[in-house]
Amino acid sequence: MHKAGDEFFSNEQKRIINLLERGLIERVEEPSLNSLTKKEIMQLLDEKGIEYNAKAKKEELIELLQGGG
């Protein structure tokens, strides 16, 4: 059972659509990685334990964060 304010995760697309349509959950958009600063991206990489070169370009850091590095 979820309470108001709890995060809800599911891979069941039909269930998610149903809950959204009924107003029981709301969509929360995560910020685009491109809208983050290089420093914020480096903080995310640090939190995930991903090694990176601090001199790398922002685009290269985003690629690492997305698992493409």
PyMOL commands that set and color helices and strands:
alter all, ss='L'
color gray80, all
select helices_A, chain A and resi 13-21+33-35+38-47+58-65
alter helices_A, ss='H'
color red, helices_A
deselect
rebuild
show_as cartoon
